[in-house]
């Protein structure tokens, strides 16, 4: 009796998705591999030895693996869709801030036309308060004494450093440090307000533009309609 030997085959490995491969391309590659796999499997079944049939568990496991990869590709595609939708919604939310007056709580404020204004709060009365302004590089450009009364205070800076040099317009940060009569630190908080005049959508997340200052929506503590003179 003559028997036909099974056709040797190697199951194609499922395609691995990379950052540069789209979900559609990955699915097309998987479909091609799966079609080849079925063709080889059919050939094996046709030519197997009736007295020694091939193990069905092997190709069943291979079918399961292909199914799992297909599910992963579909999941990645759906996640990308959700991310795209979320970015669109984020842009829509950002545009709603146009023309609004917002309160910023990260200590930053725009220096425009030689003037920048902050609000700072002292938790209790202080014996001494030190105000420090730093530039975008984190370098201290101005240091001076602040008010010592408890509560909200306002500081308007003329944009000049401690040597009297006028600094360029841009984003600057104010920090307040205060101590009481016993030398204990007094709780402080710094904020500023400005009107959003532009939305920058060139980055991964929208940025609110206030003069030369760009901030994220998460840094906004309060929103109001801009006052008109």
NORNOR-V410700 format. One record per helix or strand. SS is the DSSP state (@ for helix, = for strand). FROM is the first residue (numbers start at 1). TO is the last residue. Records with the same first field share a line. If there is no record, write none. Layout:
SS=FROM-TO / FROM-TO
This chain:
@=23-47 / 56-95 / 217-219
==49-49 / 52-52 / 100-104 / 108-111 / 116-122 / 128-134 / 140-145 / 151-157 / 160-160 / 166-166 / 170-179 / 185-186 / 188-195 / 198-200 / 207-210 / 213-215 / 220-225
